[in-house]
Amino acid sequence: MSTNFIAVLRPETAFASLVELTSQIDDDASMARMILSAG
């Protein structure tokens, strides 16, 4: 999971990572949405 969080730091990689994260974990998807909304 650490690798995923690191990927979020990068814009392009973050998008791809978030897509995979959403597919794997719904909880992380919610968090990712909050991060995207804040950003």
QUIZILIN-V200670 format. One record per helix or strand. SS is the DSSP state (H for helix, E for strand). FROM is the first residue (numbers start at 0). TO is the last residue. If there is no record, write none. Layout:
ss & from & to
SS & FROM & TO
SS & FROM & TO
This chain:
ss & from & to
H & 1 & 8
H & 10 & 23
H & 25 & 37
